[in-house]
Amino acid sequence: MTLTEIFPDEEYRFTLRFGRGEPAAFFAATGHHAEVLAQRRHSLRIEPNTYAALLPEGVELLEETADLAREWNGFTPESEVEFPWEECLELGKFWEADYLLLKCEAGGEIRLCGGCLCFPSSWRLSDKVGKPIEAIHAGVPGLNDSIGPAIHKFLAGLKPGVAWLRHNWGLSRSPELNQHPDRGLPRLDKKVQADEVWLRVERHALVALPQSKGILFGIRIENHSLREVKADAVAARRLVHALETMPEEMARYKNLADARATLIRLLAGP
């Protein structure tokens, strides 16, 4: 996907756009494998309970996910695994992508039951684990009202054997992959300079887990400098339009409100 394709040629709004992909390809190693895994292993070694979680209801989902990881990418734990929690961490040290485990309950509720989130975009796994997706999305202004039912219907109807791909974007003052809110990374403001701004793209994959009646949610992070975005005239124009048409409440949620005018000027200027 090119930078231009990240931004639709329309006003900012919530959409449900998915493409089809191969699960093995989404979770496969890239040229940055060693660097990314070094960061993941460091986080999971020093603060495992910050970057990973597993409820009892998520154990079955984890076991099925680990089996798929073996089939897709040759997953082998680095050390002997005796308990599910250890396997949860081992898988987090093996994949470059973060992974979350969603359970489809008999009553129709879909809940987050575990996973590894080493590269969060300003949210805490501990705040969300155990909650249904509607509660997880409650903090996103207007999302549940606009497309919440469509999200639930889509997730409940996932079929196995394919990865459903989508993306989300934000802007940050740091290129760090790990943007956990407790790290206190610098925030965008009206004084930000062009070389301090990064486009942060989250690439998502949703994969049905038929045996455990769950969903594997993969997340990969890509960073692009603002100068790289400006080099693509169409992408820059579309990003400006998105910023101009983004509701104020959403701009505050994305930590863009204070810097919005500056960002538009930096993108539109020479």
Secondary structure, 3 states (H helix, E strand, C coil): CCHHHHCCCCCCCCCCCCEEECHHHHCCCCCCHHHHHHHHHHHHHHCHHHHEEECHHHHHHHHHHHHHHHHHHCCCCCCCCCCHHHHHHHHHHHCCCEEEEEEECCCCCEEEEEEECCCCECCCHHHHCCCEHHHHHHHCCCHHHHHHHHHHHHHHCCCCCCEEEEEEEEEECCCCCCECHHHCCCCCCCCCCHHHCEEEEEEEEEEEECCCCEEEEEEEEEEEEHHHHHHCHHHHHHHHHHHHHCCHHHHHHCCCCCCHHHHHHHHHCC
